[in-house]
């Protein structure tokens, strides 16, 4: 399932929309943008351990597995490669369907070239 939200939307708001469609998993790795008590509670109810660092505004930080969190760099590398494509980085397409099509084409080329 793909979900495209506006750029100003918070990460945990978009994640809350996809909670019902999450596949079975043991852990979920996310950045500080996904740190909300509601999101953590929903993950725990599904038996998914959140690996999300606490936001700096939390009064009592919630610990996370730093070793597992280091695996997140793979996702960041993928987004970096997609943003090498100017059309995607600058979001030239106004229509969400066209934008997702451009992302799909870029991902196929990146995969095909083995970058």
Secondary structure, DSSP 8 states (H G I E B T S, - for coil): ------TTS-HHHHHHHHGGG----SEEEE-GGG--HHHHHHHHHTT-EEEE---TT-SS-----HHHHGGGHHHHHHHHHHTTSHHHHTT---SHHHHHHHHHHHHHHHHHHT-
